[in-house]
Amino acid sequence: MKTTMKNDRVNAWRLPGIIILLAGWISFASAGTASLSGKVRDAASGTPLAAVKLVLRDQQKNEIASSVSGKDGAYSFNALAGGQYLIEAALKGYLPATLAVSVKAGQTAATDIRMNREKIRSEELINKHISREIAPALPDRVAEIAADQSGYMMMKSAGNRSGCGQGAYYNYQPGYFNTEEYDNIVENEFLHTDHNPLSTFSIDVDRASYSNVRRIINEGNLPPRDAVRVEEMINYFGYDYPQPSGEHPFSIYTEVSECPWNSKHRLVHIGLQGKKIESGKLPPANLVFLIDVSGSMSSPDKLPLLKKSFHLLVDNLKEDDRVAIVVYAGNAGLVLPSTPGDRKEKILEAIDRLEAGGSTAGGAGIQLAYKIARENFKEEGNNRVILATDGDFNVGVSSDGELVKMIEEKRESGIFLTVLGFGTGNLKDAKMEKLADKGNGNYAYVDNILEAKKVLVKEMGGTLNTIAKDVKIQVEFNPAKVKEYKLIGYENRLLKDQDFNDDRKDAGEMGAGHTVTALYEIVPAGAETQTPGIDPLKYQKEHTPSDASNSGELLTIKFRYKEPQGSKSRLITEVLADRQVTIGKASEIFRFSAAVAEFGLLLRNSEFKGDAGTAGILRLARGSKGSDNDGYRAEFIQLVEKYELAEKGMQGMNRQSGE
């Protein structure tokens, strides 16, 4: 396929999900530093496209600069050195475009970028791109969807309830187009113990994925598979692990039993319990509320819910706590200087005055929030920025790479970061997870006021007070007992084996009272392998088991952690002996965590889900609900039942449509 760009001949190829434009050498006319400029246009109509996000990268894919096209579609990059660059263009409703250019120092030129509208299959539209408010008004089958310049959705139907003819277009109000963003998850595979005896990862105490998945299912939809982070679903629930009693700030719990979704395999359960601290004994807090008040936060499930949530937190502040409030929209500003926690009325009045409007200068807000936190730093206290947003940064420093680099620099100051996600339709889950991870903090998604109470009141000690940082886990499997293993979840927390002993490598943080749970599915020695074998090695000896392989040990677990303000890690070692325990004899802790893991694999439609199904999940969860004082496990059971209904409804819809 060939397409024409202004003053240049360009070859273009369509690849899955992206249009790549390869431009030849561009001629330049004037002296001085090199620059690029032009307009972004709709490929079909030639109409200029406004609000297109453009990123300039070098040949190593490093980001050099970013920009946003104006109302006339114009963009520019100035003060460039000569060389080869890539321009990436992205806009809601359009396929991403990449322009490869080579520029000469001291010259300037102009070139246009053409973007093609995105086409989405009907089932994707129903699953991910239409809110429940407008779903009843949709045509029976939607063939195409695109977003016009004003953000309206234009849906081309193939027949509809109102009797309009095939091919009619329907316009819906801006805001309904779903632009939620989730990082692609490449699921962990089974690894052969002989060649990969060690499994190393950073802990994760985030719970955002579960509450977000709950929101989507409660709306009657099925979640995108990449919205499902299985480890966060497992860790949403508390488990009755023993309290630490020794010198370390957490205890260790291990258990092994049958794997519910594959009877030939076994499941290993590893749990950490952080030391609980009574609220009255928590260290004084120096908090900066960093609140997004941009136009995208105006809906009831965003800023209004956010304000109610912060009311709950403020009600629990102590006299020696301090709170400042920074807001950002088109610009960032300080609306409340650092104020003692017992002046609740003043803090609440500042929160209640907040209104949404404008664009989103999130990077500027982060800079100011950390500055205020540094100015009021408490040496023996909890110094933390609490960022509350939908994550839709679009002014100034806004790319994931730029923001992550900024946060990595800020964490060296001893100030931690908590990220609270709000809202639907444009939730930038991937961005918020990265920021919390790199900011030595945690990430929660607040879909209702009860979740706000769970995060900011019931779990406030763990959410806001770190007792251990850079917590790493390394498991060594005994090849005499374990042929293969698979870590369930934690795909974005994997570490190199050598990172375990490297105190320079960042890892996860653990809060007071927090629990951390990890599960491994293992293939016992002698069972059928899950991975292809490899040929015998020519230059190395075959693996020779040590004396320890005959000890009856299944695996050895090592943990490393640092004190919250420390730089030297401490090591703990635990051994799990091989035990033959049926799933019916396993603990409630084991069975309920296994039920949640199985549900996560089912939601992701994992290739490793085995015999996973709602009937088995419900049977396991109902039998291990326990006392459930807060009702979270009962809610999980209801969620599985709702998923079952939603899945049946989607299957029925597909049958009616003939797909």
KAWO-V605823 format. One record per backbone hydrogen bond with DSSP energy under -0.5 kcal/mol. CO is the residue of the C=O (numbers start at 1). NH is the residue of the N-H. Records with the same first field share a line. If there is no record, write none. Layout:
CO->NH + NH
This chain:
1->12
3->10
5->8
8->5 + 10
9->24
10->3
11->22
13->15 + 20
15->18
17->96
18->15 + 20
19->21 + 98
20->13 + 22
21->23 + 100
22->11
34->80
35->109
36->77
37->111
38->75
39->113
40->49
41->115
42->46
47->42
48->50
52->54 + 69
53->90
54->67
55->57 + 88
56->64 + 65
57->86
58->61
62->58
65->56
67->54
69->51
70->73
73->40
74->70
75->38
77->36
80->34
83->103
85->101
86->57 + 88
87->99
88->55
89->97
90->53
91->94
93->118
96->19
97->89
98->21 + 100
99->87 + 101
100->23
101->85
102->26
103->83
104->107
107->35
108->29
109->37
113->41
115->43
116->95
121->125
122->126
123->127
124->128 + 129
125->129 + 130
129->178
131->134 + 135
132->136
134->137
135->138
141->143 + 158
144->156
146->154
148->151
152->148
153->155 + 172
154->146 + 156
155->157 + 170
156->143 + 144
157->167
159->141 + 158
160->163
164->160
165->168
168->157
170->155
172->153
173->176
177->179
181->429 + 430
184->186
185->187
191->485
192->195 + 196
197->477
199->475
200->495
201->473
207->210 + 211
208->212
209->213
210->214
211->215
212->216
213->217
214->218
215->219
216->221
217->220
224->227
225->228
227->229
228->230
229->232 + 233
230->234
231->235
232->236
233->236
234->237
239->241
249->275
251->273
253->271
255->269
257->267
258->260
259->262
261->611
262->265
265->259
266->522
267->257
268->520
269->255
270->518
271->253
272->274 + 516
273->251
275->513
278->281
279->282
284->382
285->287 + 322
286->384
287->324
288->290 + 386
289->291 + 326
290->388
291->293 + 328
293->357
294->297
295->298
297->303
299->302 + 304
300->305
301->423
302->306
303->307
304->308
305->309
306->310
307->311
308->312
309->313
310->314
311->315
313->316
314->317
318->321
321->341
322->287
323->339
324->289
325->335 + 336
326->291
327->333
328->293
329->361
331->329
333->327 + 335
336->325
339->323
340->343
342->344
343->347
344->348
345->349
346->350
347->351
348->352
349->353
351->354
358->295
359->361
360->362 + 394 + 395
361->365
362->366
363->367
364->368
365->369
366->370
367->371
368->372
369->373
370->374
371->375
372->376
374->377
377->379
378->381
381->383
382->286 + 384
383->416
384->288
385->387 + 418
386->290 + 388
387->420
388->292
389->422
390->428
391->393
395->363
396->398
397->363
399->403
400->404
401->405
402->406
403->407
404->408
405->409
406->410
407->411
409->412
410->413 + 415
411->414
414->416
416->385
417->442
418->387
419->421 + 444
420->389
421->446
424->426
425->179
427->181 + 429
428->432
429->433
430->434
431->435
432->436
433->437
434->438
435->439
436->441
437->440
439->417
442->419
443->207 + 208
444->421 + 446
445->447
446->423
448->452
449->453
450->454
451->455
452->456
453->457 + 458
454->459
457->460
459->463
460->464
461->465 + 512
464->466
465->512
468->510
469->562
470->472
471->203 + 508
472->560
473->201
474->558
475->199 + 477
476->556
477->479
478->481 + 482
481->483 + 525
483->193
484->523
485->191
486->521
487->489
490->493
491->494
493->202
496->499 + 500
497->500
498->501
499->502
501->503
502->505
507->470
508->471
510->467 + 468
511->514
514->274
516->272
518->270
519->488
520->268 + 522
521->486
522->266 + 524
523->483 + 484
524->527
543->545
546->549
547->550
548->551
552->578
554->478
555->576
556->476
557->574
558->474
559->572
560->472
561->570
562->469
563->566
570->561
572->559
574->557
575->577
576->554 + 555
579->581
581->258
582->585 + 586
583->586
587->591
588->592
589->593
590->594
591->595
592->596
593->597
594->598
595->599
596->600
597->601
598->602
599->603
600->604
601->606
602->605
606->609
609->612
613->617
614->618
615->619
616->620
617->621
618->622
619->623
621->624
622->625
628->631
631->635
632->636
633->637
634->638
635->639
636->640
637->641
638->642
639->643
640->644
641->645
642->646
643->647
644->648
645->649
646->650
647->651
648->652
649->653
650->654
651->655
652->656
653->657
654->658 + 659
655->658
